[in-house]
Amino acid sequence: MLGGPLRSAAGGAAQVDVEAVNIRELLTGLGDAHPKLKPIIDKGVAVSIDGQIYRDAWFQPISPDSEVHVLMPLAGG
């Protein structure tokens, strides 16, 4: 699932199917499928897998039945 600016860069698609076994493959696949997403992904995004948020965890596994959300990075302190 994509939200906010990510959805806009994907042509309004809220959901994109990408075959991936880890976060790195997911983000690469998203950038390949929707080139306008690539600069946003390159700046940094967070990925939620089954409710757990990951950032820079490139090899975090994704199981086929996982619920995955790609999010703009969370700011704050």
Buried (B, 14 or more C-beta within 10 A) or exposed (E): BBEEEBBBBBEEBEEBEBEBEBBEBBBBBBBEEBEEBBEBBEEEBBBBBEEEEEEEBEEBEBEEEEEBBBBBEEEEE
